[in-house]
Every structure is written in C-alpha cells, then in structure tokens.
Amino acid sequence: LKRIIGSHFANYREAWEANRLIAKGKIHPTLSKTYRLEETGQAAHDVHRNLHQGKVGVLALAPEEGLGVRDREMRAKHIDAINRFRMPAN
C-alpha cells in the first residue's frame, strides 16, 4: 500500500454545509468502483498499482450498494451524476 495519512474532512460548519448540499441534490458523492469486504486486498492492490480512477470504496457492513439510501426518488433523479465516473464491472 502506498500509505494512509490521517486527515479530517472539514470543521463542523463545513461538514454541515456539505451534508446540506448533498441532501439538496446539489453535489453528489461519487465512487469509481466499490469492492466487497472480501475484496479489500484487491482494492488495496488496485490503489497501489494505480489501476483505479478516482475514489474507491469497500462495503464493510452492507452486502450490496444502495442500502443506505433513504430518498430513492432523489437518488433516481441524480443517478447519472452519481455514476458518472463508474468503471464497468469486470
């Protein structure tokens, strides 16, 4: 692995504002690829070898994507933007 550096996203005000913009559908969190927990090693390998584009995620407590979605109508409205950087499944 390259290295993991601890950092923080923002102060409380900035985090609140980012969450507000996400809730309004103004900005969209995007991942280029997600991995199942069993694929964590592959995720680390892909990041180490620069085989990824953008952000990657590991599903730690969820068997599949989308389980944390509370507003399905808003997600459907913005799904193209959310998936804009998705890599095709292998």
Contacts in CASP RR format, 6 or more apart in sequence:
PFRMAT RR
TARGET T0000
AUTHOR 0000-0000-0000
METHOD contacts of the structure
MODEL  1
LKRIIGSHFANYREAWEANRLIAKGKIHPTLSKTYRLEETGQAAHDVHRN
LHQGKVGVLALAPEEGLGVRDREMRAKHIDAINRFRMPAN
1 44 0 8 1.000
1 47 0 8 1.000
1 48 0 8 1.000
2 47 0 8 1.000
2 48 0 8 1.000
9 15 0 8 1.000
9 18 0 8 1.000
10 18 0 8 1.000
18 27 0 8 1.000
21 27 0 8 1.000
22 28 0 8 1.000
22 29 0 8 1.000
25 74 0 8 1.000
25 78 0 8 1.000
28 78 0 8 1.000
28 81 0 8 1.000
28 82 0 8 1.000
28 84 0 8 1.000
29 82 0 8 1.000
30 55 0 8 1.000
30 81 0 8 1.000
30 82 0 8 1.000
30 83 0 8 1.000
30 84 0 8 1.000
30 85 0 8 1.000
31 54 0 8 1.000
31 55 0 8 1.000
31 56 0 8 1.000
31 57 0 8 1.000
31 85 0 8 1.000
31 86 0 8 1.000
32 52 0 8 1.000
32 53 0 8 1.000
32 54 0 8 1.000
32 55 0 8 1.000
32 56 0 8 1.000
32 85 0 8 1.000
32 86 0 8 1.000
32 87 0 8 1.000
33 46 0 8 1.000
33 52 0 8 1.000
33 56 0 8 1.000
33 57 0 8 1.000
33 86 0 8 1.000
33 87 0 8 1.000
34 56 0 8 1.000
34 57 0 8 1.000
34 58 0 8 1.000
34 59 0 8 1.000
34 65 0 8 1.000
35 42 0 8 1.000
35 43 0 8 1.000
35 56 0 8 1.000
35 57 0 8 1.000
35 58 0 8 1.000
35 59 0 8 1.000
36 58 0 8 1.000
36 59 0 8 1.000
37 58 0 8 1.000
37 59 0 8 1.000
37 60 0 8 1.000
39 58 0 8 1.000
40 58 0 8 1.000
43 56 0 8 1.000
43 57 0 8 1.000
43 58 0 8 1.000
45 51 0 8 1.000
46 52 0 8 1.000
46 56 0 8 1.000
47 56 0 8 1.000
52 87 0 8 1.000
53 85 0 8 1.000
53 87 0 8 1.000
54 85 0 8 1.000
59 65 0 8 1.000
62 68 0 8 1.000
66 75 0 8 1.000
69 75 0 8 1.000
75 82 0 8 1.000
END
